[in-house]
Amino acid sequence: MNLSRFKKTIWDYYKKHGRHDLPWRKTKDPYNILVSEVMLQQTQVPRVIEKYKSFLKKFPSVQVLANAPLKDVLLEWQGLGYNRRAKYLKQCAEKVVSGYGGKFPKTLKELVALPGIGPATAGDILAFAYNIPVPVIETNIRSVFIHFFHAPSADSVSDKDLLPIIEHTLDMKNPKEWYWALFDYGAFLKQTRNPNTQSKHYVKQPPFKGSNREKRSQILKLILTGAKSEKEIVKALGYESEVVQKNIEQMVKENLIKKEKGKFFV
């Protein structure tokens, strides 16, 4: 496809239908942007909006989050799932405070060295907080470039195939809005079909309801709100003891919870 026409299509859609009112698009604070980026991983935008607002109300700065008890952070995170993201977010805040005096670094290398930050999140922080252009590949961007530059019959499209054209079309003067425009067009594409299924890196997200992720979330919530023993948890949830034990062991291994004399706590 002609690159000029491609860019015009993306910009035109963004001007008419862009999600300009998303709260994290109204800030240049790298901490706020990090919070939104971590929340948006594997969670739909409508679910994130209110959680984003309430989380920042409780933890308004990177210093406040760094000093907060993990239990408080996990309690505030309830409803978003993937609780390890909350732990990594807190660890990242601690590192920014202890290693950078509370100021986020401005290089890709330094950002990806922080807990829980991968290349895509680091690139988004650079673009949205500092307007620094760095090539980014994530699910919506992947969908856009597969849709426009690969046939519908193509499969196993690698990110290596997409990266050169992502770099070539990157708006060097305004990467922030260019990425917002790509995100919004990618979200639009998924309303009709999902070009991302043609990606070599595509992994279908299983339903949350009835999954082990749901069980794990319920177990953690009980521990956060007072359940101390495996017996209490089994009785409250009605799950088999083996299911509860396996999930608890994994959460202990991840340092989400602690075990002492058969009791669990955060």
C-alpha positions in Angstrom: 0.0 0.0 0.0 1.1 3.6 -0.7 2.6 4.9 2.5 1.2 8.4 2.2 -2.3 7.0 1.7 -1.8 4.7 4.6 -0.8 7.5 6.9 -3.6 9.7 5.7 -6.1 6.9 6.4 -4.9 6.6 10.0 -4.8 10.3 10.7 -8.3 10.9 9.2 -9.8 8.1 11.3 -8.1 9.5 14.4 -9.4 13.0 13.8 -13.0 11.8 13.4 -13.2 8.9 15.8 -10.1 9.0 18.0 -10.6 8.3 21.7 -9.5 11.8 22.7 -11.1 11.8 26.1 -9.2 8.9 27.6 -7.8 10.2 30.9 -4.3 9.0 30.4 -4.1 11.0 27.2 -4.5 14.2 29.2 -1.2 13.8 31.1 2.5 13.9 30.4 3.4 12.5 33.8 5.4 9.3 33.2 4.1 7.7 36.4 0.4 8.2 35.4 1.3 6.8 31.9 3.0 3.8 33.4 -0.1 3.1 35.6 -2.3 3.2 32.5 0.0 1.1 30.4 0.3 -1.7 33.0 -3.5 -1.7 33.6 -4.2 -1.9 29.9 -2.1 -5.0 29.5 -4.7 -7.8 28.8 -7.6 -5.6 30.1 -10.2 -3.7 28.1 -10.3 0.1 28.1 -13.7 0.5 29.7 -12.7 -1.6 32.7 -9.5 0.3 33.1 -10.9 3.9 33.1 -12.4 3.9 36.6 -9.7 1.8 38.1 -7.1 4.1 36.7 -8.8 7.1 38.4 -9.3 5.4 41.7 -5.7 4.0 41.8 -4.2 7.4 41.2 -6.4 8.9 43.8 -5.1 6.4 46.4 -1.5 6.4 45.0 -1.1 9.9 43.4 2.7 9.7 42.9 5.5 7.3 42.3 6.8 8.1 45.8 3.4 7.3 47.4 3.2 4.0 45.6 6.8 3.0 46.4 6.1 3.6 50.2 2.7 1.8 50.2 2.2 -1.7 51.7 1.8 -4.3 49.0 -1.4 -5.4 50.6 -3.0 -1.9 50.0 -1.8 -2.0 46.3 -3.3 -5.5 45.7 -6.6 -4.5 47.4 -6.9 -1.5 45.1 -6.0 -3.6 42.1 -8.9 -6.1 42.7 -11.1 -6.4 39.7 -8.3 -6.0 37.1 -6.8 -9.5 37.4 -3.2 -10.5 36.8 -2.2 -9.3 40.2 1.5 -9.8 39.4 1.1 -6.6 37.4 0.3 -4.7 40.6 3.4 -6.2 42.3 5.7 -5.3 39.4 4.2 -1.8 39.3 5.0 -1.3 43.0 8.5 -2.7 42.5 9.0 -0.4 39.5 8.0 2.6 41.7 10.4 1.5 44.4 13.3 1.3 41.8 12.5 4.7 40.3 12.5 6.3 43.8 15.6 4.5 45.1 17.6 4.5 41.8 16.5 7.7 40.1 15.3 10.0 42.9 11.7 9.6 41.8 12.3 10.8 38.3 11.7 8.3 35.4 14.6 7.7 33.1 14.4 8.9 29.5 16.1 6.1 27.7 14.8 2.7 26.4 17.7 0.8 28.0 17.0 2.2 31.5 13.3 1.8 31.3 13.3 -1.8 30.2 15.6 -2.6 33.1 12.9 -1.6 35.5 10.6 -4.3 37.0 7.6 -5.2 34.8 8.5 -2.9 31.9 9.0 -4.4 28.5 10.0 -2.7 25.2 6.4 -1.8 24.3 5.7 -0.1 27.6 9.0 1.6 27.6 8.4 2.9 24.1 5.0 4.2 25.1 6.4 6.0 28.2 9.0 7.7 26.0 6.4 8.7 23.4 3.5 9.8 25.7 5.5 11.4 28.4 8.5 12.9 26.5 7.4 12.7 22.8 10.5 10.7 22.0 10.1 8.5 18.9 10.9 4.8 19.5 9.5 2.0 17.3 6.8 0.1 19.3 5.0 -3.2 18.5 2.0 -4.1 20.6 -1.3 -5.8 19.8 -3.2 -2.9 18.2 -0.2 -1.7 16.2 0.4 -5.2 15.0 -3.2 -5.5 13.8 -3.0 -2.2 11.8 0.2 -3.1 10.0 -0.9 -6.7 9.2 -4.2 -5.3 7.9 -2.7 -2.8 5.5 0.5 -4.6 4.5 -0.3 -8.3 4.5 -3.0 -10.2 2.6 -5.9 -11.6 4.7 -4.6 -15.1 3.8 -1.2 -14.5 5.3 -0.4 -16.2 8.5 2.5 -16.4 11.0 3.5 -12.8 10.2 6.5 -12.1 12.4 7.2 -8.8 14.2 10.5 -8.8 12.3 8.5 -8.4 9.1 6.5 -5.5 10.6 9.3 -3.6 12.3 10.9 -2.0 9.2 7.6 -0.4 8.1 6.7 0.6 11.6 10.0 2.4 11.8 9.6 3.9 8.3 6.2 5.3 9.0 6.9 6.6 12.5 6.1 10.2 13.0 9.4 11.6 14.3 7.9 15.0 15.3 4.7 13.8 16.9 5.1 10.1 17.9 2.6 10.5 20.8 -0.4 11.2 18.6 0.7 8.9 15.9 0.7 6.0 18.3 -2.7 7.1 19.7 -4.0 7.1 16.2 -2.6 3.6 15.5 -4.1 2.3 18.8 -7.5 3.6 17.9 -7.5 2.2 14.4 -6.3 -1.1 15.7 -9.2 -1.2 18.2 -11.6 -0.3 15.4 -10.3 -3.2 13.3 -11.0 -5.7 16.1 -14.7 -4.7 16.0 -15.1 -6.5 12.7 -12.1 -8.9 12.4 -8.9 -9.4 14.3 -5.8 -9.2 12.0 -3.7 -10.1 15.0 -4.8 -13.7 14.5 -2.4 -13.7 11.5 0.5 -12.9 13.7 3.1 -15.4 14.6 3.0 -14.0 18.2 -0.8 -14.2 18.6 -2.1 -16.1 21.7 -5.8 -16.3 22.2 -6.9 -15.0 25.6 -9.1 -17.6 27.3 -12.3 -16.5 29.0 -11.9 -15.3 32.6 -15.1 -16.8 33.9 -14.5 -20.3 35.2 -10.8 -20.1 34.5 -8.0 -20.8 37.0 -7.3 -17.0 36.8 -10.7 -16.4 38.4 -10.0 -19.0 41.1 -6.6 -17.5 41.8 -8.2 -14.0 42.0 -10.8 -15.2 44.5 -8.3 -16.9 46.7 -6.1 -13.8 46.8 -9.1 -11.6 47.6 -10.0 -13.8 50.6 -6.4 -13.7 51.9 -6.3 -9.9 51.5 -9.6 -9.5 53.4 -8.8 -11.8 56.3 -8.8 -15.5 55.4 -5.6 -17.0 57.0 -5.7 -20.8 56.4 -6.2 -23.1 53.5 -9.2 -24.7 55.3 -11.0 -21.3 55.5 -10.4 -20.7 51.8 -11.7 -24.1 50.8 -14.8 -23.7 52.9 -15.5 -20.2 51.6 -15.0 -21.0 47.9 -16.0 -24.7 47.7 -13.0 -25.5 45.6 -11.0 -28.8 45.9 -8.2 -28.5 48.4 -5.7 -29.5 45.7 -6.8 -26.5 43.5 -6.4 -24.0 46.4 -3.1 -25.5 47.5 -1.6 -25.3 44.0 -2.6 -21.7 43.6 -1.4 -20.7 47.0 2.0 -22.3 46.4 2.3 -20.4 43.1 1.4 -17.1 44.8 4.0 -17.8 47.6 6.6 -18.5 44.9 5.8 -15.2 43.2 6.0 -13.3 46.5 2.4 -12.1 46.2 1.7 -13.7 49.6 3.6 -15.2 52.5 3.2 -18.4 54.4 4.1 -18.8 58.1 3.0 -21.8 60.3 0.2 -22.7 57.9 -1.2 -19.2 57.8 -1.2 -16.9 54.8 -0.9 -13.1 54.6 0.4 -10.3 52.4 
